[in-house]
Every structure is written in C-alpha cells, then in structure tokens.
Amino acid sequence: MQGLNSAVRSEPHMRLHMLAAIGVLVAGFLFDVTKTEWCLLAGSIGLVITAEIFNTSLETLTNLVSPEHNPLAGKTKDLAAAAVLVAAITAAIVGLIIFIPYLLKLFTTD
C-alpha cells in the first residue's frame, strides 16, 4: 500500500488515472453494466494503474542510476511512458465499446 500511496501522492498522472477510474466506476453503476463488462472495466483500470506504477518505478530507478543526461536513460523513460500510453488507449477503447451503446440508448428515443 505504501507504493500505491507514494504513486498517488507524487505523480500527477496517477491522480488523473485514479480520477478517471472513479468516473468509470460511477458510469458503470449508473448504466448497470453486466458482470462481463465489469470484469473488462476492472481489468482495464488495473492495467493502466499497474503500467503507471511500473513507469514511475522505472523513472525513479533511472534517475538514481543515471542522474546525468544519458540517451539510454531517456530511452528507458520513453519506453516506460509508452507502455502507459498503450495501456490508457486500450482502456479507452474498452470503455468506448462498453459505454457507447448505453449512451446511444440513453439519447435515442424509440
């Protein structure tokens, strides 16, 4: 829990991911998503938060072992950040696939 707490307190992007996760959870309850959809949403949230924690740990370690500018250190940080980006895009796609039909149903009249 100390690592999660540290990530939330020190990383603005982690706070943004947590806020997005809360929004997804609220939307899930409001739209009464299915158990399968809950599993996909929970997995997506977990994927993004895990990727952000790994990114933060790799950046911290990189700063420790290479305090001076180093192209390989920069590449390491870029790769870790790219993993978070891929996870976030994947989660957004899952969210769109799940929530667009609910939103269309909400805004269309039959």
C-alpha positions as CSV (number, residue, x, y, z in Angstrom):
1,M,0.0,0.0,0.0
2,Q,2.9,2.3,0.6
3,G,3.9,2.1,-3.1
4,L,0.4,2.9,-4.2
5,N,0.2,5.8,-1.8
6,S,3.5,7.1,-2.9
7,A,2.5,7.0,-6.6
8,V,-0.8,8.8,-5.9
9,R,0.9,11.5,-3.8
10,S,3.9,12.1,-6.1
11,E,2.6,11.5,-9.6
12,P,0.0,13.9,-11.2
13,H,-0.7,11.3,-13.9
14,M,-1.6,8.7,-11.3
15,R,-4.1,11.1,-9.8
16,L,-5.6,11.6,-13.2
17,H,-5.8,7.8,-13.8
18,M,-7.5,7.4,-10.4
19,L,-10.0,10.2,-11.2
20,A,-10.8,8.5,-14.5
21,A,-11.2,5.2,-12.7
22,I,-13.7,6.7,-10.3
23,G,-15.6,8.2,-13.3
24,V,-15.7,4.8,-14.9
25,L,-16.9,3.2,-11.7
26,V,-19.7,5.8,-11.4
27,A,-20.7,5.3,-15.0
28,G,-20.7,1.5,-14.6
29,F,-23.1,1.8,-11.6
30,L,-25.3,4.4,-13.4
31,F,-25.6,2.2,-16.5
32,D,-25.9,-1.0,-14.6
33,V,-23.2,-2.7,-16.8
34,T,-23.1,-6.5,-16.9
35,K,-20.7,-8.7,-14.9
36,T,-18.6,-9.3,-18.0
37,E,-18.4,-5.6,-18.7
38,W,-17.4,-5.0,-15.0
39,C,-14.6,-7.5,-15.5
40,L,-13.4,-5.7,-18.6
41,L,-13.6,-2.4,-16.9
42,A,-11.8,-3.6,-13.8
43,G,-9.1,-5.2,-15.9
44,S,-8.6,-2.0,-17.9
45,I,-8.4,0.1,-14.7
46,G,-5.9,-2.3,-13.2
47,L,-3.8,-2.4,-16.4
48,V,-3.5,1.4,-16.5
49,I,-2.7,1.8,-12.8
50,T,-0.2,-1.1,-13.0
51,A,1.5,0.5,-16.0
52,E,1.7,3.9,-14.3
53,I,3.3,2.3,-11.2
54,F,5.9,0.5,-13.3
55,N,6.5,3.7,-15.2
56,T,7.1,5.6,-12.0
57,S,9.4,2.9,-10.6
58,L,11.4,2.8,-13.8
59,E,11.8,6.6,-13.9
60,T,12.8,6.7,-10.2
61,L,15.4,3.9,-10.7
62,T,16.7,5.5,-13.9
63,N,17.1,8.9,-12.1
64,L,19.0,7.0,-9.3
65,V,21.5,5.2,-11.6
66,S,21.8,7.9,-14.2
67,P,21.4,11.4,-12.6
68,E,23.2,13.0,-15.6
69,H,21.6,13.2,-19.0
70,N,22.1,9.9,-20.9
71,P,20.4,8.8,-24.1
72,L,19.8,5.3,-22.8
73,A,18.2,6.7,-19.7
74,G,16.0,8.8,-21.8
75,K,15.1,5.9,-24.0
76,T,14.2,3.9,-20.8
77,K,11.9,6.6,-19.6
78,D,10.3,7.0,-23.1
79,L,9.6,3.3,-23.3
80,A,8.0,3.1,-19.9
81,A,5.9,6.1,-20.7
82,A,4.8,4.5,-24.0
83,A,3.6,1.4,-22.1
84,V,1.3,3.7,-20.0
85,L,0.1,5.3,-23.2
86,V,-0.7,1.9,-24.8
87,A,-2.5,0.8,-21.6
88,A,-4.5,4.0,-21.5
89,I,-5.5,3.8,-25.1
90,T,-6.5,0.2,-24.7
91,A,-8.6,1.1,-21.6
92,A,-10.2,4.0,-23.5
93,I,-11.2,1.6,-26.4
94,V,-12.7,-0.9,-23.9
95,G,-14.6,2.0,-22.3
96,L,-15.9,3.2,-25.6
97,I,-17.0,-0.2,-26.7
98,I,-18.9,-0.7,-23.4
99,F,-20.4,2.7,-22.9
100,I,-21.3,3.9,-26.4
101,P,-24.3,1.6,-26.7
102,Y,-25.5,2.7,-23.3
103,L,-25.1,6.4,-24.2
104,L,-26.8,5.8,-27.6
105,K,-29.7,4.1,-25.8
106,L,-29.9,7.0,-23.4
107,F,-30.0,9.7,-26.1
108,T,-32.2,8.0,-28.7
109,T,-36.0,7.6,-28.5
110,D,-37.8,4.7,-30.0
